Amino acid sequence: MAGGGFGPGPGSGKQYPGNLTPYVIATCVIAAMGGLIFGYDIGISGGVTSMDSFLEKFFPSVYKKEKADKSTNQYCKFDSLRLTMFTSSLYLAALMSSIVAATVTRKLGRKLSMLLGGVLFCAGALLNGFAQAVWMLIVGRIFLGFGIGFANQAVPLYLSEMAPYKYRGALNIGFQLSITIGILAANVLNYGFAKIKGGWGWRLSLGGAMVPALIITVGSLVLPETPNSLIERGKRDEARDKLRRIRGITDVDEEFEDLVAASEASRKVDDPWRNLLQRKYRPHLTMAVLIPLFQQFTGINVIMFYAPVLFKTIGFGSSASLMSAVVTGTVNVVATMVSIYGVDKWGRRFLFLEGGIQMLICQIAVSICIGLKFGVDGDPGQLPKWYASVVVAFICVYVAGFAWSWGPLGWLVPSEIFPLEIRSAAQSLNVAVNMIFTFIVAQVFLTMLCHMKFGLFLFFAFFVVVMTFFIYFFLPETKNIPIEEMAVVWKKHWFWSRFMTGVDYPNGSLEMNNPKV
Ligand SMILES: OC[C@H]1O[C@](O)(CO)[C@@H](O)[C@@H]1O
């Protein structure tokens, strides 16, 4: 995903004039709805799959098993490939469409990708809301996934191109913030809709995705195209006018010339994928793969997708489980705001390292708590409410640790380290790796819980140890470093410097203003 920090920083000598106009604010708020939908879909499926009426209708075998073996192994209650397929099909679809979207976004504009995303979302939400059979659910999720591929490709790119450079960092995390708000909205609605008499509340939960979907569909029709995209498609005069309108001033020449130059420079790179394999881009390639992989191996989506199911497993009733998901969702939103506040003050490394240690402690604690009560056979006997509440508290502290570290930084850091000539390939790789591992975690979690039992949390804890050491040794601080000076951080790094010998990076503003995904 593209993002913040593409503009000139404090050391670049360039200070493009321009204001944070109401026009920009309005366009960015509408565009950020793409993040809301992503979050909504992440948050909605877990709650819906914990509603009895939904399970009974679409997954009767899971429902029967859940009802029948109350006192037996809690770990395996929900282990159903079809059930996980319902959740995870979306991510596979998103992975595929993000690859197509890269071309649409570049050749036909950001607006069209967002419009396609919105239309696909509407189709998916309708199919899900009116579903009569499992296939309708899964096809609906696939449509939603296609929509997410387009929206996640185009929206962050759109935001970073529209925003005045000074606000790009905050706007980047703004996208993750809207994802977390979407997750929370889904959790709250699930909690309310589950109480509807007649057991059809899940239809409202799933169909509710129509609201943000319609907003982005209509929004993308009225949103302006970005100047970068217009230049890229040969419409220079239109681009200059747009830039004036967006920045709220008439003198936009300096920025405009740089956009044109950046577009021309990027056209000379004909195979960004091959470029990415060059020795001097080894650190970038490593980060493009490992950062999204590690983000998913924190295990966060075990909580985001399956919190209600998990809470049911540790002994809460249906309603309390959904309520607990609302609590974790709220923590997620608030802690992401902490990150917006602190990321440029305390730096990326501090947040990564602190968040890592916090997550590790909580994962070990959750594992011990569950292990002590559930043992290996998964039979908790009488589990006191206070005990389950302690588990939820640890989970909340864990979510906070994620939400101010790997959550937003998993997008921000890659977006600020890629130089233009590899940006398109590296960013696509970043999104693709994220989706693949989101898919894998979603698909195998319930089976893993069944087999690894309380050890599942130790499995993710192990990865948190690995990633925390990785950050400590291999990630240089990128706080307050202008994009065009980023090469320096690798050149000075104890390990990565060996790949940088004899490397002369193109300098200046040319490479900064044309974020491509
Ligand atoms: O807020 C948690 C959410 O954030 C993401 O990591 C995206 O950045 C999702 O995979 C996860 O569900």
The ligand as an SDF file (V2000), in Angstrom:
LIG
                    3D

 12 12  0  0  0  0  0  0  0  0999 V2000
   -6.2770   -3.5280   13.1740 O   0  0  0  0  0  0  0  0  0  0  0  0
   -6.0130   -4.8440   12.8080 C   0  0  0  0  0  0  0  0  0  0  0  0
   -6.0130   -5.0160   11.3280 C   0  0  0  0  0  0  0  0  0  0  0  0
   -4.9440   -4.3370   10.7540 O   0  0  0  0  0  0  0  0  0  0  0  0
   -4.3670   -5.1290    9.7220 C   0  0  0  0  0  0  0  0  0  0  0  0
   -3.1640   -5.6550   10.1740 O   0  0  0  0  0  0  0  0  0  0  0  0
   -4.1790   -4.2970    8.5010 C   0  0  0  0  0  0  0  0  0  0  0  0
   -3.1950   -3.3560    8.7270 O   0  0  0  0  0  0  0  0  0  0  0  0
   -5.3170   -6.2460    9.4900 C   0  0  0  0  0  0  0  0  0  0  0  0
   -4.7180   -7.3970    8.9410 O   0  0  0  0  0  0  0  0  0  0  0  0
   -5.8710   -6.4280   10.8580 C   0  0  0  0  0  0  0  0  0  0  0  0
   -7.0580   -7.0940   10.8350 O   0  0  0  0  0  0  0  0  0  0  0  0
  1  2  1  0
  2  3  1  0
  3  4  1  0
  3 11  1  0
  4  5  1  0
  5  6  1  0
  5  7  1  0
  5  9  1  0
  7  8  1  0
  9 10  1  0
  9 11  1  0
 11 12  1  0
M  END
$$$$
